[in-house]
């Protein structure tokens, strides 16, 4: 739209506002959507209050003459969910380094009660 057209739909150059018709509002909503800008950025560039466009969007129910693009399905590939094991991972799941410098390698299926007893024995009851 030209600057003259902006005067018809926005401010008249003397600080007075003009009223929008539903057709003008619909056109502005379409132009805003096509621009890829936010409502605030579009309104600022065009010289009107963004709330005006938001209210018309609500009033019109976001109905524009251009239909919304149809939803589409995208192909999906399911990846293998099992993590690849490294040789070290097969030996132990993790290591615990105790306060006195000892290291305990703990396997996949460990018993937490037994581990606590082992740590207490190795550390001399210190926690």
Beta strands, then each sheet from edge to edge (+ up, - down):
strand 1: 94-97
strand 2: 103-106
sheet 1: 1+ 2-
end
